[in-house]
């Protein structure tokens, strides 16, 4: 029986689809210590959906207010 509070971990394919980027970009980011945090499960990377969503929200650029002159 699964705990309804915990969503299953996402695969790299799921994260790639969610972010709209190639999975090879995620692999590259991971090598450069960038991108959403992932855990290695044997040969596979797994992502906590909450971490991916939080990371995506942090990437939003702040809207710069322009001084009308």
Secondary structure as GFF3:
##gff-version 3
##sequence-region A 1 69
A	DSSP	alpha_helix	12	19	.	.	.	ID=ss1
A	DSSP	alpha_helix	23	31	.	.	.	ID=ss2
A	DSSP	beta_strand	39	41	.	.	.	ID=ss3
A	DSSP	beta_strand	44	46	.	.	.	ID=ss4
A	DSSP	alpha_helix	49	58	.	.	.	ID=ss5
###
